[in-house]
Amino acid sequence: MRKQICRTILCTISLVLVSGQTAVNLPKQSKDPDFSSFSGTKPVQTGTALPATCTTGQLFFLAGAAGSNVYGCTSTNTWSLEAGGSGGSGGASVASQLGDFAVTRTSSAVLTIAAACTSATPCNIRFGTQVYTFLSGGTVTLSSGTGTAYIYISSTGVLTVGHNVTATCSSGCTTQSGVTAFPLNSLPLFTWTATSGAWSATGADFRAFLSTQTLASGAGIQLTQTPGQNTLQTDPTVVGLRVAVPSTSSSSCVAGTWATDGTYYYLCVNTNTWMRALLETF
């Protein structure tokens, strides 16, 4: 009789526990769950700014950063952009899906630049014959102002944020105030607007991975290439340059240069040796 009473009590308690359960622990109480019939699933957190804290292995979907949305927590409170894509037969199909020098808004005050550039996945750019390698990116923090930031790489290989607001860069980049357009001899990356001390949700991607510039010298033209700049000038061995009228026949000169004062035509026939001819009407 006592055993029967105990069994009855245990059954009653079990029924109460079962009827009061409102949540199911899927990893422990199900096997091979199938979500294909669900109208929608959201496997990761989402928002317009990365959380201030995280634990290793956590994922986050950053809204408003097309092509650079998925971040992983690689160590405590450290988010890293998960680079990669699946365009076409593999890899990215457009520049906005590439991680090289991508810019993302990590909060209303902070832009993260080139987060995918690491020692394991370096980012390279070229100016003329000079190649610069980036093993890390940087962040730019907005303090106040309304305007536009121009994010580019200078011809000396510096990751630069030109702006007309109040902003500072981390050690991975530098800021330049008073900039209202991409400078000459720079590689444009992004523009990003700010309003009343807050970055816009998205920026404009100006990366051009398939651009090139080819210059070739012709007769009488010399071409000199330096990182970020091509200089064209006349070839003095082919084209004589006009210079100031010499004061004496031994004035300094380079063979082939010439001068005139309206009365005489002067020609440098050898180094520091001038000859002249009287100009006459005919």
VOBA-1610 file (N, C-alpha, C; in pm, whole numbers, padded with zeros to 5 digits, always signed):
BEGIN
Met+00084-00122+00000Met+00000+00000+00000Met+00087+00125+00000Arg+00193+00124+00082Arg+00282+00241+00090Arg+00351+00265-00044Lys+00393+00153-00111Lys+00459+00168-00242Lys+00363+00226-00345Gln+00239+00184-00338Gln+00139+00235-00433Gln+00118+00384-00414Ile+00115+00429-00290Ile+00096+00572-00261Ile+00215+00652-00314Cys+00336+00598-00295Cys+00456+00669-00342Cys+00455+00681-00492Arg+00415+00570-00561Arg+00410+00577-00707Arg+00308+00679-00754Thr+00197+00690-00686Thr+00094+00787-00722Thr+00145+00930-00705Ile+00217+00955-00597Ile+00271+01090-00571Ile+00373+01127-00678Leu+00462+01032-00713Leu+00565+01059-00815Leu+00502+01088-00949Cys+00400+01015-00985Cys+00331+01038-01112Cys+00268+01176-01115Thr+00209+01215-01002Thr+00144+01346-00994Thr+00245+01457-01011Ile+00360+01442-00944Ile+00466+01544-00955Ile+00514+01553-01098Ser+00532+01438-01164Ser+00580+01437-01303Ser+00481+01507-01395Leu+00351+01482-01374Leu+00250+01547-01457Leu+00252+01698-01438Val+00271+01741-01313Val+00276+01885-01286Val+00395+01948-01355Leu+00512+01881-01351Leu+00632+01935-01414Leu+00617+01942-01564Val+00559+01838-01622Val+00540+01836-01768Val+00442+01943-01812Ser+00331+01954-01740Ser+00229+02053-01779Ser+00278+02195-01759Gly+00376+02217-01670Gly+00425+02351-01644Gly+00543+02392-01731Gln+00595+02298-01813Gln+00710+02330-01898Gln+00665+02411-02018Thr+00731+02529-02040Thr+00691+02619-02150Thr+00802+02637-02252Ala+00925+02589-02226Ala+01036+02605-02320Ala+01109+02473-02336Val+01159+02450-02456Val+01229+02326-02486Val+01375+02357-02515Asn+01465+02287-02452Asn+01606+02301-02478Asn+01641+02212-02596Leu+01648+02270-02718Leu+01666+02192-02839Leu+01792+02106-02838Pro+01909+02159-02795Pro+02028+02074-02798Pro+02016+01950-02711Lys+01939+01959-02600Lys+01930+01848-02506Lys+01806+01763-02525Gln+01698+01821-02579Gln+01570+01752-02581Gln+01519+01723-02722Ser+01605+01739-02824Ser+01563+01705-02960Ser+01681+01646-03034Lys+01653+01583-03145Lys+01757+01520-03227Lys+01737+01560-03372Asp+01844+01614-03433Asp+01839+01657-03573Asp+01718+01746-03601Pro+01706+01861-03533Pro+01590+01949-03557Pro+01586+01999-03701Asp+01466+02007-03756Asp+01445+02049-03895Asp+01365+02179-03894Phe+01429+02290-03940Phe+01364+02420-03940Phe+01311+02458-04078Ser+01311+02364-04172Ser+01275+02398-04310Ser+01132+02445-04325Ser+01043+02407-04233Ser+00903+02449-04242Ser+00875+02583-04175Phe+00979+02639-04109Phe+00961+02767-04041Phe+00948+02878-04145Ser+00867+02978-04117Ser+00850+03091-04210Ser+00976+03177-04216Gly+01059+03170-04114Gly+01184+03246-04112Gly+01263+03214-03987Thr+01396+03224-03998Thr+01482+03200-03884Thr+01586+03310-03874Lys+01631+03341-03755Lys+01736+03439-03731Lys+01838+03374-03638Pro+01941+03310-03697Pro+02037+03236-03615Pro+02136+03322-03538Val+02149+03451-03573Val+02244+03537-03503Val+02178+03668-03464Gln+02242+03738-03373Gln+02195+03870-03335Gln+02210+03967-03452Thr+02134+04072-03453Thr+02146+04173-03558Thr+02125+04311-03499Gly+02181+04413-03565Gly+02169+04551-03519Gly+02250+04643-03607Thr+02244+04773-03580Thr+02316+04873-03660Thr+02452+04908-03601Ala+02486+04848-03487Ala+02617+04871-03424Ala+02658+04744-03350Leu+02787+04715-03352Leu+02837+04597-03282Leu+02823+04613-03132Pro+02784+04508-03061Pro+02775+04515-02915Pro+02911+04546-02853Ala+02910+04612-02740Ala+03035+04649-02674Ala+03107+04527-02617Thr+03033+04421-02584Thr+03093+04302-02526Thr+03054+04179-02606Cys+03138+04076-02601Cys+03106+03950-02667Cys+03193+03840-02610Thr+03155+03715-02636Thr+03234+03599-02595Thr+03277+03523-02720Thr+03390+03458-02714Thr+03448+03389-02828Thr+03349+03291-02891Gly+03333+03301-03023Gly+03242+03214-03096Gly+03108+03278-03128Gln+03079+03392-03067Gln+02952+03460-03091Gln+02953+03525-03229Leu+02838+03527-03296Leu+02824+03590-03427Leu+02727+03708-03419Phe+02746+03805-03510Phe+02659+03923-03513Phe+02643+03968-03657Phe+02518+04003-03695Phe+02489+04054-03830Phe+02473+04205-03821Leu+02569+04278-03883Leu+02567+04424-03879Leu+02483+04477-03994Ala+02366+04532-03963Ala+02276+04585-04066Ala+02333+04712-04128Gly+02307+04734-04256Gly+02349+04856-04323Gly+02492+04853-04371Ala+02556+04736-04375Ala+02695+04726-04423Ala+02700+04618-04531Ala+02634+04645-04642Ala+02618+04545-04748Ala+02751+04484-04789Gly+02757+04350-04787Gly+02877+04279-04825Gly+02977+04262-04713Ser+02958+04333-04602Ser+03048+04323-04487Ser+02966+04318-04359Asn+02870+04225-04357Asn+02772+04224-04248Asn+02808+04133-04132Val+02872+04021-04159Val+02887+03917-04058Val+03018+03933-03981Tyr+03006+03946-03850Tyr+03121+03960-03760Tyr+03124+03842-03663Gly+03245+03798-03631Gly+03261+03693-03532Gly+03342+03744-03415Cys+03310+03695-03297Cys+03385+03733-03176Cys+03505+03640-03166Thr+03623+03691-03203Thr+03744+03608-03208Thr+03814+03596-03074Ser+03787+03690-02985Ser+03834+03681-02847Ser+03742+03771-02764Thr+03752+03764-02635Thr+03660+03838-02549Thr+03653+03986-02587Asn+03533+04031-02618Asn+03503+04171-02652Asn+03577+04221-02778Thr+03613+04128-02867Thr+03681+04165-02991Thr+03605+04108-03110Trp+03550+04199-03192Trp+03476+04158-03312Trp+03568+04164-03434Ser+03557+04066-03523Ser+03634+04063-03647Ser+03541+04036-03764Leu+03559+04113-03872Leu+03479+04095-03992Leu+03512+03960-04053Glu+03409+03881-04080Glu+03429+03751-04144Glu+03431+03772-04294Ala+03553+03778-04352Ala+03570+03805-04495Ala+03535+03682-04576Gly+03500+03706-04703Gly+03468+03596-04794Gly+03341+03625-04869Gly+03303+03539-04960Gly+03182+03556-05039Gly+03159+03436-05125Ser+03051+03438-05201Ser+03017+03324-05286Ser+02959+03371-05418Gly+03023+03468-05481Gly+02974+03517-05609Gly+03023+03430-05722Gly+02936+03393-05812Gly+02973+03314-05929Gly+03023+03178-05887Ser+03143+03139-05937Ser+03197+03008-05909Ser+03275+03005-05778Gly+03268+03111-05701Gly+03340+03118-05574Gly+03406+03253-05558Gly+03402+03310-05438Gly+03460+03441-05417Gly+03360+03550-05443Ala+03405+03674-05428Ala+03316+03789-05444Ala+03288+03817-05591Ser+03171+03871-05618Ser+03134+03903-05756Ser+03142+04051-05784Val+03144+04134-05680Val+03157+04279-05697Val+03249+04332-05589Ala+03301+04453-05609Ala+03398+04510-05516Ala+03342+04522-05375Ser+03212+04552-05363Ser+03154+04573-05230Ser+03154+04446-05146Gln+03176+04328-05211Gln+03179+04203-05137Gln+03321+04164-05095Leu+03420+04240-05138Leu+03557+04209-05105Leu+03598+04272-04972Gly+03684+04201-04899Gly+03725+04251-04769Gly+03839+04352-04775Asp+03918+04351-04884Asp+04033+04441-04893Asp+03990+04587-04883Phe+04039+04656-04780Phe+04015+04798-04759Phe+03866+04833-04748Ala+03784+04739-04707Ala+03641+04768-04684Ala+03626+04859-04563Val+03524+04941-04565Val+03495+05032-04453Val+03356+05000-04400Thr+03343+04986-04269Thr+03214+04956-04207Thr+03188+05051-04091Arg+03063+05077-04067Arg+03020+05161-03954Arg+02996+05070-03834Thr+03085+05075-03736Thr+03072+04988-03620Thr+02993+05053-03507Ser+02976+05184-03514Ser+02887+05254-03422Ser+02859+05390-03484Ser+02773+05468-03422Ser+02738+05599-03478Ser+02857+05694-03483Ala+02962+05663-03406Ala+03079+05751-03400Ala+03205+05689-03460Val+03201+05559-03493Val+03324+05490-03533Val+03308+05420-03668Leu+03407+05441-03756Leu+03419+05366-03881Leu+03542+05277-03871Thr+03526+05151-03908Thr+03637+05057-03910Thr+03685+05041-04054Ile+03815+05059-04076Ile+03872+05058-04212Ile+03968+04941-04225Ala+03951+04863-04331Ala+04045+04755-04367Ala+04063+04654-04255Ala+03954+04613-04192Ala+03964+04515-04083Ala+04013+04380-04133Ala+03992+04350-04261Ala+04031+04220-04316Ala+04179+04215-04354Cys+04250+04326-04345Cys+04393+04329-04377Cys+04473+04285-04255Thr+04526+04164-04259Thr+04600+04108-04147Thr+04729+04043-04198Ser+04813+03997-04106Ser+04936+03929-04147Ser+04905+03800-04222Ala+04790+03738-04190Ala+04750+03616-04260Ala+04690+03647-04396Thr+04621+03761-04408Thr+04559+03801-04534Thr+04596+03946-04563Pro+04722+03971-04604Pro+04766+04109-04629Pro+04696+04172-04747Cys+04683+04305-04744Cys+04624+04381-04853Cys+04735+04460-04922Asn+04742+04451-05053Asn+04848+04517-05129Asn+04791+04619-05225Ile+04860+04731-05241Ile+04826+04832-05340Ile+04954+04876-05409Arg+04940+04932-05530Arg+05058+04969-05607Arg+05046+05110-05661Phe+05152+05187-05646Phe+05167+05317-05710Phe+05288+05307-05803Gly+05264+05307-05934Gly+05375+05292-06026Gly+05444+05160-06003Thr+05573+05163-05970Thr+05648+05041-05942Thr+05656+05009-05794Gln+05601+05096-05710Gln+05609+05079-05565Gln+05485+05006-05513Val+05506+04897-05439Val+05397+04820-05380Val+05398+04839-05228Tyr+05281+04869-05171Tyr+05267+04884-05027Tyr+05180+04771-04974Thr+05222+04712-04862Thr+05149+04601-04800Thr+05092+04646-04666Phe+04962+04619-04645Phe+04894+04656-04521Phe+04862+04528-04443Leu+04911+04521-04319Leu+04887+04406-04233Leu+04783+04436-04125Ser+04732+04558-04125Ser+04628+04595-04029Ser+04554+04717-04083Gly+04440+04743-04029Gly+04362+04861-04069Gly+04361+04965-03959Gly+04251+05038-03949Gly+04241+05141-03847Gly+04096+05177-03822Thr+04074+05268-03730Thr+03940+05319-03700Thr+03944+05470-03697Val+03837+05533-03740Val+03825+05678-03734Val+03704+05712-03648Thr+03728+05794-03547Thr+03623+05829-03450Thr+03578+05972-03472Leu+03449+05990-03488Leu+03389+06121-03512Leu+03352+06185-03379Ser+03397+06309-03360Ser+03363+06381-03237Ser+03245+06474-03256Ser+03242+06546-03368Ser+03133+06638-03396Ser+03140+06681-03541Gly+03035+06751-03584Gly+03036+06810-03717Gly+02944+06743-03817Thr+02919+06817-03925Thr+02840+06768-04038Thr+02924+06788-04164Gly+02943+06682-04239Gly+03026+06693-04359Gly+03055+06558-04418Thr+03168+06547-04489Thr+03203+06424-04560Thr+03347+06385-04532Ala+03368+06255-04511Ala+03503+06200-04496Ala+03544+06132-04625Tyr+03666+06160-04671Tyr+03722+06097-04791Tyr+03831+06001-04746Ile+03806+05873-04764Ile+03898+05770-04716Ile+03978+05719-04836Tyr+04111+05730-04828Tyr+04194+05696-04943Tyr+04334+05655-04896Ile+04413+05605-04990Ile+04552+05574-04965Ile+04636+05674-05042Ser+04724+05743-04971Ser+04807+05845-05034Ser+04917+05780-05118Ser+04983+05860-05201Ser+05088+05807-05288Ser+05210+05758-05210Thr+05217+05794-05081Thr+05325+05744-04996Thr+05284+05621-04916Gly+05165+05565-04948Gly+05120+05443-04885Gly+05061+05460-04747Val+05000+05575-04721Val+04939+05602-04590Val+04787+05595-04601Leu+04724+05516-04515Leu+04579+05509-04508Leu+04529+05638-04445Thr+04456+05719-04523Thr+04424+05856-04482Thr+04274+05881-04484Val+04230+05959-04388Val+04090+06004-04382Val+04090+06156-04391Gly+04058+06209-04510Gly+04045+06353-04527Gly+03904+06395-04493His+03887+06508-04426His+03753+06542-04378His+03738+06692-04355Asn+03615+06734-04336Asn+03585+06871-04295Asn+03496+06869-04170Val+03517+06764-04086Val+03446+06752-03958Val+03551+06747-03847Thr+03513+06696-03731Thr+03610+06676-03623Thr+03624+06527-03600Ala+03740+06472-03637Ala+03759+06328-03630Ala+03905+06296-03602Thr+03928+06179-03541Thr+04062+06132-03511Thr+04076+05987-03554Cys+04199+05947-03587Cys+04228+05811-03633Cys+04306+05735-03528Ser+04293+05601-03533Ser+04377+05515-03452Ser+04514+05507-03517Ser+04602+05423-03463Ser+04739+05414-03513Ser+04747+05359-03655Gly+04639+05295-03701Gly+04643+05235-03834Gly+04614+05331-03947Cys+04578+05454-03918Cys+04547+05552-04022Cys+04580+05692-03971Thr+04564+05790-04060Thr+04589+05928-04021Thr+04478+06016-04077Thr+04450+06127-04011Thr+04346+06219-04057Thr+04409+06343-04120Gln+04336+06402-04212Gln+04379+06525-04279Gln+04259+06617-04290Ser+04261+06729-04218Ser+04147+06821-04218Ser+04148+06908-04343Gly+04032+06966-04373Gly+04020+07058-04485Gly+04013+06992-04621Val+03993+06861-04626Val+03987+06789-04754Val+03842+06784-04801Thr+03818+06827-04924Thr+03682+06830-04979Thr+03669+06746-05106Ala+03774+06671-05141Ala+03771+06582-05257Ala+03891+06489-05247Phe+03886+06379-05322Phe+04001+06289-05324Phe+04120+06361-05385Pro+04235+06363-05320Pro+04352+06431-05376Pro+04402+06361-05503Leu+04475+06436-05586Leu+04542+06375-05699Leu+04647+06277-05647Asn+04679+06178-05727Asn+04779+06078-05689Asn+04742+06004-05561Ser+04613+05974-05545Ser+04567+05893-05432Ser+04479+05781-05486Leu+04462+05676-05405Leu+04372+05567-05441Leu+04245+05581-05357Pro+04132+05622-05418Pro+04008+05639-05342Pro+03955+05506-05290Leu+03903+05507-05168Leu+03840+05389-05110Leu+03690+05413-05087Phe+03657+05507-05000Phe+03517+05534-04965Phe+03497+05683-04937Thr+03373+05727-04950Thr+03330+05852-04888Thr+03223+05817-04787Trp+03217+05896-04677Trp+03119+05869-04572Trp+03073+06003-04514Thr+02945+06024-04514Thr+02892+06150-04464Thr+02861+06141-04315Ala+02862+06258-04252Ala+02830+06268-04110Ala+02730+06382-04091Thr+02638+06362-03998Thr+02539+06464-03966Thr+02530+06481-03815Ser+02557+06603-03770Ser+02547+06636-03628Ser+02622+06537-03539Gly+02745+06504-03578Gly+02829+06418-03496Gly+02801+06271-03505Ala+02730+06226-03609Ala+02701+06083-03624Ala+02723+06042-03770Trp+02793+05929-03789Trp+02814+05878-03924Trp+02684+05824-03983Ser+02668+05838-04113Ser+02552+05780-04181Ser+02561+05628-04175Ala+02449+05561-04199Ala+02446+05415-04188Ala+02535+05348-04292Thr+02546+05406-04411Thr+02628+05348-04517Thr+02711+05457-04585Gly+02816+05415-04655Gly+02899+05507-04731Gly+02900+05469-04877Ala+02980+05541-04957Ala+02991+05515-05100Ala+03124+05449-05130Asp+03120+05334-05197Asp+03239+05255-05226Asp+03303+05304-05356Phe+03429+05353-05348Phe+03500+05402-05466Phe+03621+05315-05501Arg+03629+05196-05442Arg+03741+05108-05474Arg+03732+05066-05621Ala+03847+05064-05688Ala+03853+05029-05830Ala+03963+04927-05850Phe+03927+04799-05842Phe+04027+04694-05845Phe+04073+04660-05986Leu+04005+04710-06090Leu+04042+04677-06226Leu+04085+04801-06304Ser+04136+04902-06236Ser+04179+05024-06304Ser+04328+05015-06338Thr+04368+05087-06440Thr+04508+05090-06479Thr+04537+05218-06554Gln+04664+05250-06565Gln+04704+05370-06638Gln+04833+05338-06711Thr+04831+05355-06844Thr+04949+05325-06925Thr+04990+05448-07002Leu+05114+05490-06984Leu+05171+05601-07058Leu+05298+05554-07125Ala+05318+05599-07248Ala+05439+05564-07322Ala+05498+05690-07382Ser+05631+05703-07376Ser+05697+05821-07431Ser+05710+05808-07582Gly+05703+05924-07651Gly+05721+05929-07795Gly+05844+06008-07832Ala+05858+06040-07961Ala+05975+06114-08008Ala+05979+06251-07942Gly+06093+06284-07882Gly+06112+06413-07818Gly+06048+06424-07681Ile+05992+06313-07627Ile+05925+06315-07496Ile+05992+06213-07405Gln+06018+06253-07284Gln+06072+06164-07182Gln+05965+06135-07077Leu+05961+06010-07027Leu+05866+05969-06924Leu+05943+05920-06802Thr+05913+05982-06687Thr+05974+05942-06561Thr+05864+05895-06466Gln+05875+05772-06414Gln+05774+05717-06324Gln+05828+05711-06183Thr+05748+05762-06090Thr+05774+05752-05948Thr+05646+05704-05883Pro+05651+05648-05761Pro+05528+05601-05696Pro+05419+05708-05694Gly+05308+05679-05760Gly+05194+05770-05758Gly+05199+05882-05858Gln+05305+05891-05941Gln+05314+06005-06032Gln+05396+05969-06156Asn+05349+06015-06273Asn+05420+06002-06399Asn+05453+06142-06448Thr+05578+06167-06481Thr+05620+06300-06525Thr+05663+06294-06672Leu+05601+06380-06753Leu+05636+06392-06894Leu+05713+06521-06915Gln+05821+06515-06992Gln+05898+06635-07024Gln+05966+06615-07160Thr+06006+06727-07221Thr+06072+06718-07351Thr+06212+06659-07336Asp+06255+06591-07440Asp+06388+06532-07443Asp+06485+06635-07501Pro+06574+06691-07421Pro+06662+06798-07469Pro+06760+06753-07578Thr+06780+06622-07592Thr+06868+06574-07698Thr+06799+06574-07833Val+06666+06592-07831Val+06588+06595-07955Val+06527+06732-07978Val+06474+06792-07871Val+06406+06921-07880Val+06489+07026-07808Gly+06533+07131-07881Gly+06609+07239-07820Gly+06519+07328-07736Leu+06560+07359-07614Leu+06479+07440-07524Leu+06523+07587-07532Arg+06424+07676-07528Arg+06455+07819-07528Arg+06494+07861-07387Val+06603+07937-07377Val+06652+07985-07249Val+06676+08136-07257Ala+06727+08194-07148Ala+06754+08338-07146Ala+06871+08372-07239Val+06869+08494-07292Val+06976+08540-07381Val+07108+08542-07305Pro+07213+08481-07359Pro+07342+08479-07288Pro+07408+08617-07289Ser+07485+08642-07184Ser+07554+08771-07176Ser+07687+08769-07250Thr+07750+08651-07257Thr+07876+08636-07331Thr+07873+08504-07407Ser+07972+08484-07492Ser+07979+08361-07572Ser+08014+08239-07487Ser+08062+08260-07364Ser+08098+08148-07277Ser+08001+08132-07159Ser+07885+08194-07170Ser+07784+08179-07063Ser+07743+08032-07051Ser+07701+07995-06931Ser+07661+07856-06905Ser+07548+07813-06997Cys+07560+07692-07056Cys+07453+07641-07142Cys+07472+07494-07168Val+07367+07432-07216Val+07367+07292-07257Val+07349+07288-07407Ala+07427+07207-07474Ala+07422+07199-07619Ala+07280+07175-07669Gly+07238+07259-07765Gly+07105+07246-07823Gly+07008+07351-07776Thr+07035+07417-07663Thr+06946+07523-07616Thr+06968+07648-07702Trp+06866+07733-07705Trp+06873+07851-07790Trp+06806+07971-07724Ala+06829+08090-07782Ala+06769+08213-07729Ala+06762+08316-07843Thr+06682+08419-07824Thr+06676+08528-07920Thr+06633+08655-07848Asp+06687+08769-07895Asp+06648+08898-07840Asp+06581+08984-07947Gly+06547+08923-08060Gly+06483+08996-08170Gly+06582+09049-08271Thr+06708+09059-08231Thr+06813+09104-08323Thr+06903+08987-08363Tyr+06934+08903-08264Tyr+07021+08788-08290Tyr+06948+08657-08249Tyr+06990+08551-08318Tyr+06950+08416-08278Tyr+07073+08351-08218Tyr+07061+08304-08092Tyr+07173+08246-08021Tyr+07154+08094-08012Leu+07263+08019-08035Leu+07257+07873-08027Leu+07377+07823-07947Cys+07349+07736-07849Cys+07456+07674-07771Cys+07505+07553-07850Val+07624+07564-07906Val+07675+07457-07993Val+07751+07350-07915Asn+07805+07385-07802Asn+07873+07292-07712Asn+07853+07343-07569Thr+07886+07263-07472Thr+07870+07304-07333Thr+07939+07439-07309Asn+07861+07538-07265Asn+07909+07672-07233Asn+07975+07743-07352Thr+07927+07712-07473Thr+07979+07777-07594Thr+07863+07823-07681Trp+07850+07955-07693Trp+07741+08014-07770Trp+07793+08069-07904Met+07703+08065-08002Met+07725+08134-08129Met+07595+08207-08163Arg+07606+08314-08244Arg+07485+08389-08277Arg+07485+08426-08425Ala+07364+08453-08473Ala+07346+08496-08611Ala+07253+08615-08614Leu+07284+08713-08699Leu+07201+08834-08711Leu+07071+08798-08783Leu+06961+08844-08728Leu+06831+08823-08790Leu+06806+08932-08892Glu+06774+08895-09015Glu+06749+08990-09122Glu+06617+08962-09190Thr+06554+09062-09241Thr+06431+09043-09317Thr+06464+08991-09456Phe+06368+08930-09521Phe+06390+08878-09657Phe+06260+08887-09736
//
